[in-house]
Amino acid sequence: MKIVKQLSVFLENRPGTLAKMCHELARAKINILALSVSDAVDHAVVRMVVDQPDKALHLLGEHGVLAIEREVLMLEGRNRPGELATIARKLARHKVNIEYAYTATPPGAEAGVMILRVADMKRAAKVLANH
C-alpha cells in the first residue's frame, strides 16, 4: 500500500476525446495504471493513476486540458471475492470514510490494484499498512 498521485481530468463528453488523451499519454511513454470514467451531461471526469504523474500533468496542461492532482491510496491486492469488504471494514472500524474507490485488475489475474480516496489519508495508511 502506498500513497500516490491521482489525476482528475475534465474532458468533453464526445467520441474520440478519451482516445486522444490516451494516445498523447502513450506517445509520451506515460503508462496508465488505473482508470475510472464518470460522465456528466457535457463533460466526463477521468480519474487515473499513471506512472509519471508530474509529466502527465504538464502534458495535459500543454494540450489545454484541465487536470487536478490529489493523493489517493493504491493497494496491490488479491483478486478474490470479499477483498474490498475486508478493507472497507478495517477502515470503518477506525472511522475512516471511503469517498470513492476503483480497481484495475486484468480478467483472470490473481492480483490487481485498488485505488481509494479516503477522508483521512494518514489514518487509512496506518490502518492498512500491513494489508
Backbone hydrogen bonds, N-H to C=O, Kabsch-Sander energy under -0.5 kcal/mol:
donor,donor_aa,acceptor,acceptor_aa,energy
2,K,74,M,-1.9
4,V,2,K,-0.5
4,V,72,V,-2.7
6,Q,70,R,-3.4
7,L,48,M,-3.0
8,S,6,Q,-0.5
8,S,68,I,-3.1
9,V,7,L,-0.6
9,V,46,V,-3.2
10,F,66,L,-2.4
11,L,9,V,-0.7
11,L,44,A,-2.5
13,N,42,D,-1.4
14,R,12,E,-1.6
17,T,14,R,-1.6
20,K,16,G,-2.3
21,M,17,T,-2.0
22,C,18,L,-2.7
23,H,19,A,-2.4
24,E,20,K,-2.4
25,L,21,M,-2.2
26,A,22,C,-2.4
27,R,23,H,-2.7
28,A,24,E,-1.5
29,K,26,A,-1.9
30,I,25,L,-2.7
31,N,29,K,-0.5
33,L,31,N,-0.6
33,L,49,V,-3.0
34,A,49,V,-1.5
36,S,47,R,-2.4
38,S,45,V,-2.4
40,A,43,H,-2.5
44,A,11,L,-3.0
45,V,38,S,-3.1
46,V,9,V,-3.1
46,V,44,A,-0.6
47,R,36,S,-2.9
47,R,45,V,-0.7
48,M,7,L,-2.4
48,M,46,V,-0.5
49,V,34,A,-2.1
51,D,31,N,-2.1
56,A,52,Q,-2.4
57,L,53,P,-2.6
58,H,54,D,-2.0
59,L,55,K,-2.4
60,L,56,A,-2.9
61,G,57,L,-2.1
62,E,58,H,-2.2
63,H,59,L,-1.2
64,G,61,G,-1.7
65,V,60,L,-2.6
66,L,10,F,-0.5
66,L,64,G,-0.5
68,I,8,S,-2.6
70,R,6,Q,-2.3
72,V,4,V,-2.5
73,L,116,L,-2.9
74,M,2,K,-3.0
75,L,73,L,-0.5
75,L,114,M,-2.8
77,G,75,L,-0.6
77,G,112,G,-2.4
79,N,110,E,-2.7
80,R,78,R,-1.3
83,E,80,R,-1.6
86,T,82,G,-2.3
87,I,83,E,-2.0
88,A,84,L,-3.1
89,R,85,A,-2.4
90,K,86,T,-2.1
91,L,87,I,-2.3
92,A,88,A,-2.6
93,R,89,R,-2.5
94,H,90,K,-0.9
94,H,91,L,-0.6
95,K,92,A,-2.0
96,V,91,L,-2.7
97,N,95,K,-0.6
99,E,97,N,-0.7
99,E,117,R,-2.8
100,Y,117,R,-1.4
102,Y,115,I,-1.9
104,A,113,V,-2.5
109,A,106,P,-2.2
112,G,77,G,-2.0
113,V,104,A,-2.2
114,M,75,L,-2.5
115,I,102,Y,-3.5
116,L,73,L,-2.4
117,R,100,Y,-2.6
118,V,116,L,-0.6
119,A,97,N,-2.2
124,A,120,D,-2.4
125,A,121,M,-2.6
126,K,122,K,-1.9
127,V,123,R,-2.6
128,L,124,A,-2.5
129,A,126,K,-0.8
131,H,128,L,-1.9
